[in-house]
Structures are given as structure tokens and as C-alpha cells.
Amino acid sequence: MPDPMSELNATVQYLRSPSAIRDRCGQVFELACADKLEHFRVDLDRLDVVAAYVLDVMQTQYPDGNVPFHSRWRHFEVGGIDRAARLHQEDAIEQARVMFDLVIPSVLLDAGAGTAWKFVEPDTNQVFGRSEGLAIASYHLFTAGKLSSDPAHRRTDAQALLNLSEETIATAFQVSQDNPIVGLSGRVKLLQRLGAAMLDRPQIFGSDNPRLGAMVDYLLPQAQANILPARLVFAAVLESLSDIWPSRIRLDGVNLGDVWPHSALPDTAPGSQLVPFHKLSQWLTYSLLEPLQSIGLQITHLDELTGLPEYRNGGLCLDLGLLKAKHPDVLDHVHTSGSEIIVEWRSLTVILLDRIADRIRQTLNQTETTLPLVKVLQGGTWTAGRQIAAKLRSNGAPSIAIESDGTVF
């Protein structure tokens, strides 16, 4: 007789895999193609138009065809300044550790800031908003030693995160009544929970005041002949961070994180109606690859990971007609992350990003190896989504309004 607990554990492991993201999103996509969804339909006749639009953006942004990965490191370069270069360490492994120390909290602080918030960089007086502003603000938070219990050392350790206050983040991010940010308390609680999770995982972060950069040492032995599949980095991220997300759906005692139900999927077993996205975890995984490459590791199987189902990529599909809303409520109301409207939108976005990438590769006569999805996102769909939003709406806001708690988008 099957053990229900072992079956639940197997379901949890499945829902934490990249293949499950594509599987479940693919089920929703098939329903959309059959026009059996309540909120969206797909117009694949628009696929070539959208792919051409994205390709034009890619070639404008990167005329030499040398497209970098879609990662947090691009945001640290805005304004023509290579801020990451200021973190240089003589020892390559220690430099990778420092890069992890910076980029992990920066990504976790990257949920949408809202259209009103801005950050004025102290040493340049350049003004940045949205993701770039959050990146630069978090960079200065880190370099000021606010994420270290010993400010003389640039690192992010558990004790500093546990003691982090809302006032510290508000001050560092220049938040005021005239400069509000979405989800401030949610961001602080997320970092505090990260500190607690680090204490619970000494095998990953070390036992003596655990440090985020120790994850480099955890991943190194998993490489074979200096080759490390991207899915192993993703698995380490999920294993490390599963406890930090606000309490959502739990299976077998495990907090699943960015995983949401949709009633259109068949209810055949516990978890059968759940759709995993793991957007921030994948964004973080993409952002950890360059530090690992810097110490000589070759990252393979990049396209086992998926596109990021967030408002720029999803907005691109909606703004250019690849997705069509089936009723006015989709565009006229603010939705929570768990709304079936948002679950549908994100599911369809994941599959459509694969389709867009395939069309672009066909046009350029490239492959998943020479032009992986992570480069198409950067070149790419995320930039194109922001560009079309700015053309259609004066404030460049996304096409669908989402009530964010600072932990999903």
C-alpha cells in the first residue's frame, strides 16, 4: 500500500523542480488555447509580431549580439558605473562569496517598488526608480556594512539580518511620506526570516554566525570537472530559502513559497491543482551564476530554468496582444498574487516566453546553447515589456495592477 507521506514528499519535490513549472503552466496554456480559461485567451497569430518586436529591442540594446545574462548584476551597472568592480578581492573565492553576500539580499529586496518611489545615489546624485533604484539602494546598504554584524567586513551574516529594523531599510532606501515604497515591512520581514533560515542551515551557510557567501563553498563540491548544472544552483536556492516566504500553501509541512492554486486544473491528488512559479528564486539563481562563473565554473543546462512570470514579461504579452483579457475586471481592478487572474497570467507568460525565444532563435539561426532563455529575457523580453508599457501608459505602469507584499513581484 502506498505511503501517503512519501507521496506527499514526492509531490513537494516535484513542485520545487523547474520541470513542474513548465508542466503545470503548460496545462494552463493548453486550456487557454482551447479557450477554456475564465480570464485570458491566447492569440498565437501575434507570436511572430511579438518575437520581432523583442528581437528589434535586443539588437538595439546589444548591436554586437553579445547579450549578457538577465540578472541583478545588470542593475548594478546602471548610469555607466561598474559598481561590482568596487567589491574586488584578491582571492577569487572570497570575491565570489562577497558577490553572493551582496546579490542575495538585493534580489530579495527587488519586489516592485511602485511608480512613486525613487532613489538618489549619494555619490553621483543620479536618480533611479523601480528595479534599478532598488539595486543601487541595496548596494549602498551592503557597502555601508548594514548587513554585517561587523561593519568592518563587507558580508551579509545571520545576526545582522535578524537585527535588521524597518527604520534601517526605510532610511537606506530614502523612504518618506513624499517617497513611498510598496511593501516596506514585507521586505524587512523577508530579510529577518532569511537570517533565521541561515541559522537553521549550517551545512549551507556555516555554523559560526552564518554568512550568505558560504553558499559558494556549499556549491563548489557539487561541480564535476568544473561543470555545474543550473538546476543544482536552483535547488540550493530553494533549499535555503523555503522558510523565508510568508506562510502560504504547505504540503508535508513544507512552505511551498511562490506556488498557487488554480481551479481549472484537475483535482486528482493533493497538490494536483497547484502551479509553481518560484519567480524570485529563479531570478536569484540567474543572479548567482556570474559569481560562480568568475571562479571558473561552467554553468550548463541553463534552459532547464524558465522565464520569469512577472509584470514586465507578462505585460509584454498582454500589451502586444499575444494575451487578451476576456472581461474588464482583469484590467480595471487591483489583484492579489493568489488571484486566479494572476495565476493564469503568470502561467501563460512562462510558456509564451519559451515560444518567443524559439522564434527568435529560428530567426537568428541559433540554439538554446548559443542563445539561452536567460539572454532572451535580458535582451530581450523584460526590456521590451518596459518599453511598450512606457509607450502605452504615461507612468510606465504594468498593464495589470497587483497588490504586492514585497515578496512575489
C-alpha positions as CSV (number, residue, x, y, z in Angstrom):
1,M,0.0,0.0,0.0
2,P,1.5,3.4,-1.0
3,D,2.7,5.6,1.9
4,P,0.7,8.8,1.7
5,M,3.5,10.7,3.4
6,S,6.1,9.6,0.9
7,E,3.8,10.5,-1.9
8,L,3.3,14.0,-0.4
9,N,7.1,14.4,-0.1
10,A,7.5,13.3,-3.8
11,T,4.8,16.0,-4.7
12,V,6.7,18.6,-2.8
13,Q,10.0,17.8,-4.5
14,Y,8.2,17.8,-7.9
15,L,6.7,21.2,-7.2
16,R,10.1,22.6,-6.4
17,S,11.6,21.5,-9.8
18,P,11.8,23.6,-13.0
19,S,10.1,20.8,-14.9
20,A,7.0,21.2,-12.7
21,I,6.8,24.9,-13.6
22,R,6.7,24.2,-17.3
23,D,4.4,21.2,-16.8
24,R,1.7,23.0,-14.8
25,C,2.0,26.2,-16.7
26,G,1.7,24.1,-19.9
27,Q,-1.6,22.6,-18.6
28,V,-3.0,26.1,-18.1
29,F,-1.7,27.1,-21.6
30,E,-3.4,24.2,-23.2
31,L,-6.7,25.2,-21.6
32,A,-6.1,28.8,-22.9
33,C,-5.5,27.5,-26.4
34,A,-8.9,25.6,-26.2
35,D,-10.5,28.8,-24.8
36,K,-11.4,27.1,-21.6
37,L,-10.0,29.7,-19.2
38,E,-12.1,32.3,-17.5
39,H,-9.9,35.3,-17.7
40,F,-7.5,35.1,-20.7
41,R,-7.3,33.8,-24.2
42,V,-4.1,33.3,-26.3
43,D,-3.7,34.7,-29.8
44,L,-0.8,32.8,-31.3
45,D,-1.2,34.7,-34.6
46,R,0.5,37.6,-32.7
47,L,3.6,35.4,-31.9
48,D,5.7,36.5,-34.9
49,V,4.9,40.2,-34.3
50,V,5.9,40.0,-30.6
51,A,9.1,38.0,-31.4
52,A,10.0,40.6,-34.0
53,Y,9.4,43.4,-31.5
54,V,11.6,41.7,-28.9
55,L,14.3,41.0,-31.5
56,D,14.4,44.6,-32.5
57,V,14.8,45.6,-28.9
58,M,17.6,43.1,-28.5
59,Q,19.5,44.3,-31.5
60,T,19.1,47.9,-30.4
61,Q,20.3,47.2,-26.9
62,Y,23.1,44.8,-27.9
63,P,24.1,45.5,-31.6
64,D,27.2,43.3,-31.3
65,G,25.0,40.4,-30.4
66,N,26.8,39.9,-27.1
67,V,23.8,39.7,-24.7
68,P,24.6,39.1,-21.0
69,F,22.5,37.1,-18.6
70,H,19.3,38.5,-17.2
71,S,20.4,39.1,-13.6
72,R,20.7,41.6,-10.8
73,W,24.3,42.4,-12.0
74,R,22.9,44.4,-14.9
75,H,21.2,46.8,-12.5
76,F,24.4,47.4,-10.6
77,E,25.8,48.8,-13.9
78,V,23.2,51.5,-14.5
79,G,24.4,55.0,-15.1
80,G,27.5,53.7,-16.7
81,I,29.2,52.7,-13.4
82,D,30.6,49.2,-12.8
83,R,29.8,49.1,-9.0
84,A,30.5,45.4,-8.7
85,A,34.1,46.1,-9.6
86,R,34.4,48.1,-6.4
87,L,34.0,44.8,-4.5
88,H,37.3,43.4,-5.8
89,Q,39.0,40.9,-3.6
90,E,42.5,39.4,-4.2
91,D,41.2,35.9,-3.6
92,A,38.7,34.8,-6.3
93,I,36.7,32.5,-4.0
94,E,36.3,35.3,-1.4
95,Q,35.3,37.7,-4.2
96,A,32.5,35.2,-5.2
97,R,31.5,35.0,-1.6
98,V,31.2,38.8,-1.3
99,M,29.2,38.8,-4.6
100,F,26.8,36.3,-3.0
101,D,26.6,38.4,0.1
102,L,25.5,41.4,-2.0
103,V,23.3,39.9,-4.6
104,I,21.1,37.6,-2.5
105,P,19.6,40.3,-0.2
106,S,19.5,42.7,-3.2
107,V,17.3,40.2,-5.2
108,L,15.1,39.6,-2.2
109,L,14.6,43.4,-2.0
110,D,13.7,43.6,-5.7
111,A,9.9,43.2,-5.5
112,G,8.1,46.0,-7.3
113,A,8.7,49.4,-5.6
114,G,5.7,51.2,-7.1
115,T,5.7,54.1,-9.5
116,A,6.3,56.9,-6.9
117,W,9.5,55.7,-5.3
118,K,12.9,57.0,-6.3
119,F,16.5,56.7,-5.0
120,V,19.1,59.4,-5.3
121,E,22.5,57.9,-5.3
122,P,24.6,59.7,-2.7
123,D,28.0,59.8,-4.5
124,T,26.7,60.5,-8.0
125,N,23.3,62.3,-7.5
126,Q,21.9,60.1,-10.2
127,V,18.2,59.3,-9.7
128,F,16.9,55.8,-10.2
129,G,13.5,54.2,-9.8
130,R,12.0,50.7,-9.9
131,S,14.4,47.7,-10.1
132,E,17.5,49.9,-10.8
133,G,16.7,52.1,-7.8
134,L,16.2,49.1,-5.6
135,A,19.5,47.6,-6.8
136,I,21.5,50.8,-6.1
137,A,19.9,51.3,-2.8
138,S,20.6,47.8,-1.7
139,Y,24.2,48.1,-3.0
140,H,24.8,51.1,-0.7
141,L,23.0,49.3,2.1
142,F,25.5,46.5,1.8
143,T,28.7,48.6,1.2
144,A,27.8,50.7,4.3
145,G,28.0,47.5,6.4
146,K,24.4,47.5,7.4
147,L,24.0,43.7,6.6
148,S,27.1,42.7,8.6
149,S,27.3,42.4,12.4
150,D,30.9,43.6,11.9
151,P,30.7,46.6,9.6
152,A,34.4,46.5,9.1
153,H,33.8,43.4,6.9
154,R,31.6,43.5,3.7
155,R,29.4,40.5,4.2
156,T,25.9,39.6,5.0
157,D,25.5,37.5,8.1
158,A,22.6,36.0,10.0
159,Q,23.0,38.1,13.1
160,A,22.8,41.4,11.2
161,L,19.7,40.2,9.3
162,L,17.9,39.1,12.5
163,N,18.5,42.5,14.0
164,L,17.5,44.5,10.9
165,S,14.9,47.1,11.5
166,E,12.3,48.7,9.3
167,E,13.8,52.1,10.2
168,T,17.2,50.9,8.8
169,I,15.7,49.9,5.5
170,A,13.5,53.0,5.3
171,T,16.5,55.3,5.9
172,A,18.7,53.4,3.4
173,F,16.1,53.4,0.8
174,Q,15.2,57.1,1.4
175,V,11.6,56.3,2.1
176,S,9.4,59.2,3.3
177,Q,5.8,60.4,3.0
178,D,6.8,62.0,-0.3
179,N,8.8,59.0,-1.4
180,P,6.7,55.9,-0.5
181,I,7.8,52.4,-1.4
182,V,5.4,49.4,-1.8
183,G,5.8,46.6,0.7
184,L,8.4,48.0,3.1
185,S,7.5,45.9,6.1
186,G,7.3,42.8,3.9
187,R,10.8,43.3,2.7
188,V,12.2,43.7,6.2
189,K,10.5,40.6,7.5
190,L,11.8,38.7,4.5
191,L,15.4,39.5,5.3
192,Q,14.8,38.8,9.0
193,R,13.4,35.4,8.1
194,L,16.4,34.9,5.9
195,G,18.6,35.4,8.9
196,A,16.6,32.7,10.8
197,A,16.8,30.3,7.9
198,M,20.6,30.7,7.7
199,L,20.9,29.7,11.4
200,D,18.8,26.5,10.6
201,R,21.1,25.5,7.7
202,P,24.7,25.4,9.0
203,Q,25.5,22.9,6.2
204,I,25.0,25.7,3.7
205,F,25.8,28.9,5.5
206,G,28.3,27.8,8.2
207,S,27.8,27.4,11.9
208,D,29.6,30.4,13.4
209,N,27.4,33.5,12.6
210,P,26.3,32.0,9.2
211,R,27.2,34.0,6.1
212,L,25.4,34.1,2.8
213,G,28.7,33.9,0.9
214,A,29.3,30.5,2.4
215,M,26.9,29.1,-0.2
216,V,29.7,29.3,-2.7
217,D,31.6,26.7,-0.6
218,Y,28.4,24.6,-0.5
219,L,28.1,24.6,-4.3
220,L,31.7,24.1,-5.3
221,P,31.9,20.3,-4.4
222,Q,28.7,19.7,-6.5
223,A,30.6,20.6,-9.7
224,Q,32.0,17.8,-11.7
225,A,35.2,18.7,-13.6
226,N,34.2,22.4,-13.0
227,I,30.8,21.8,-14.7
228,L,27.7,22.8,-12.6
229,P,24.1,22.4,-14.0
230,A,22.0,25.4,-13.3
231,R,19.3,23.2,-11.7
232,L,21.7,22.5,-8.8
233,V,22.0,26.2,-8.0
234,F,18.3,26.5,-8.2
235,A,17.9,23.5,-5.8
236,A,20.3,25.1,-3.4
237,V,18.3,28.4,-3.5
238,L,15.0,26.6,-2.8
239,E,16.5,24.5,0.0
240,S,18.0,27.6,1.5
241,L,15.0,29.9,1.2
242,S,11.9,27.8,1.6
243,D,11.3,29.0,5.1
244,I,11.6,32.7,4.4
245,W,8.4,33.2,2.4
246,P,5.2,34.3,4.1
247,S,3.1,31.4,5.2
248,R,1.3,30.2,2.1
249,I,0.4,26.7,0.9
250,R,2.2,24.0,2.8
251,L,2.4,20.3,1.8
252,D,4.1,17.7,4.0
253,G,5.0,20.5,6.4
254,V,6.9,22.4,3.7
255,N,6.2,26.0,2.9
256,L,6.0,25.9,-0.9
257,G,6.5,29.6,-1.4
258,D,5.6,31.0,-4.9
259,V,3.1,28.3,-5.6
260,W,-0.6,28.9,-6.2
261,P,-3.8,27.0,-6.9
262,H,-5.9,27.2,-10.0
263,S,-9.3,25.5,-10.0
264,A,-9.2,24.7,-13.8
265,L,-6.5,22.1,-13.2
266,P,-7.8,18.5,-12.4
267,D,-8.2,17.8,-8.7
268,T,-6.9,14.2,-8.6
269,A,-4.5,14.3,-5.6
270,P,-3.1,16.7,-3.0
271,G,-1.2,19.3,-4.9
272,S,-2.6,18.5,-8.4
273,Q,-4.2,21.9,-8.7
274,L,-1.0,23.9,-7.7
275,V,1.0,25.9,-10.2
276,P,4.7,26.6,-9.1
277,F,6.5,29.7,-10.4
278,H,9.4,30.4,-8.0
279,K,10.0,33.7,-9.7
280,L,12.3,35.4,-7.1
281,S,14.1,32.1,-6.6
282,Q,14.8,31.7,-10.3
283,W,15.8,35.4,-10.6
284,L,18.2,34.8,-7.7
285,T,19.5,31.7,-9.4
286,Y,20.2,33.6,-12.6
287,S,22.0,36.2,-10.4
288,L,24.3,33.7,-8.8
289,L,25.6,32.3,-12.0
290,E,28.1,35.0,-12.8
291,P,29.9,34.9,-9.5
292,L,30.2,31.1,-10.0
293,Q,31.5,31.6,-13.5
294,S,34.0,34.1,-12.1
295,I,35.8,31.2,-10.2
296,G,36.0,29.0,-13.3
297,L,32.8,27.0,-13.1
298,Q,30.9,26.2,-16.4
299,I,27.2,26.5,-15.9
300,T,25.2,24.1,-18.1
301,H,21.6,23.3,-18.8
302,L,20.5,26.9,-18.5
303,D,17.2,26.3,-20.3
304,E,16.0,23.9,-17.7
305,L,15.1,27.0,-15.8
306,T,12.1,29.1,-17.0
307,G,11.3,32.6,-18.0
308,L,10.3,34.9,-15.1
309,P,6.5,35.3,-14.8
310,E,6.4,38.9,-13.6
311,Y,4.8,42.1,-14.8
312,R,7.3,43.2,-17.4
313,N,7.3,39.8,-19.3
314,G,3.6,39.3,-18.7
315,G,2.8,42.9,-19.6
316,L,4.7,42.5,-22.9
317,C,2.4,39.6,-23.9
318,L,-0.7,41.5,-22.9
319,D,0.2,44.9,-24.3
320,L,1.1,43.4,-27.7
321,G,-2.0,41.2,-28.0
322,L,-0.4,37.8,-27.5
323,L,-2.7,37.5,-24.5
324,K,-6.2,39.0,-24.4
325,A,-8.2,39.7,-21.3
326,K,-11.7,38.1,-21.6
327,H,-13.5,40.6,-19.3
328,P,-13.0,44.2,-18.0
329,D,-12.2,43.2,-14.4
330,V,-8.8,41.9,-15.5
331,L,-7.6,45.4,-16.3
332,D,-9.9,47.5,-14.1
333,H,-9.1,46.1,-10.6
334,V,-6.2,45.5,-8.4
335,H,-5.5,41.8,-7.9
336,T,-3.7,39.8,-5.2
337,S,-0.8,37.5,-6.1
338,G,-3.0,34.5,-5.4
339,S,-5.9,35.6,-7.6
340,E,-6.7,33.2,-10.4
341,I,-6.4,36.1,-12.8
342,I,-2.8,36.5,-11.8
343,V,-2.1,32.7,-11.7
344,E,-3.5,32.4,-15.3
345,W,-1.5,35.5,-16.5
346,R,1.8,34.2,-15.0
347,S,1.2,30.6,-16.2
348,L,0.7,31.7,-19.8
349,T,3.6,34.1,-19.6
350,V,6.0,31.2,-18.8
351,I,5.0,29.2,-21.9
352,L,4.8,32.2,-24.2
353,L,8.4,33.3,-23.2
354,D,9.6,29.9,-24.4
355,R,7.7,30.3,-27.7
356,I,9.1,33.9,-28.2
357,A,12.6,32.6,-27.5
358,D,12.2,29.8,-30.0
359,R,11.0,32.2,-32.7
360,I,14.0,34.5,-32.1
361,R,16.4,31.6,-32.3
362,Q,14.9,30.4,-35.5
363,T,15.3,33.9,-37.0
364,L,18.9,34.2,-35.9
365,N,19.8,30.5,-36.6
366,Q,20.8,30.0,-33.0
367,T,20.2,27.3,-30.4
368,E,19.4,27.0,-26.7
369,T,23.1,26.7,-26.1
370,T,24.2,29.8,-28.1
371,L,21.2,31.9,-27.1
372,P,19.7,30.6,-23.8
373,L,16.5,31.9,-22.4
374,V,18.3,33.9,-19.7
375,K,19.8,36.0,-22.5
376,V,16.5,36.4,-24.4
377,L,15.0,37.7,-21.1
378,Q,17.7,40.3,-20.8
379,G,18.0,41.4,-24.4
380,G,15.0,41.0,-24.6
381,T,11.5,40.4,-23.3
382,W,12.0,42.3,-19.9
383,T,13.3,45.4,-21.7
384,A,10.7,45.2,-24.4
385,G,7.9,44.8,-21.7
386,R,9.1,48.0,-20.0
387,Q,9.4,49.8,-23.3
388,I,5.9,49.0,-24.6
389,A,4.5,49.9,-21.1
390,A,6.1,53.3,-21.3
391,K,4.6,53.9,-24.8
392,L,1.1,52.9,-23.7
393,R,0.9,54.4,-20.3
394,S,2.4,57.7,-19.1
395,N,3.9,56.4,-15.9
396,G,5.0,53.1,-17.5
397,A,2.9,51.1,-15.0
398,P,2.2,47.5,-15.7
399,S,-1.0,46.6,-17.7
400,I,-2.4,44.7,-14.7
401,A,-2.4,46.2,-11.2
402,I,-1.1,43.8,-8.4
403,E,-1.4,44.3,-4.7
404,S,2.2,43.5,-3.7
405,D,3.5,42.5,-0.3
406,G,7.1,42.9,-1.4
407,T,7.8,39.1,-1.7
408,V,6.5,38.0,-5.1
409,F,6.8,40.7,-7.8
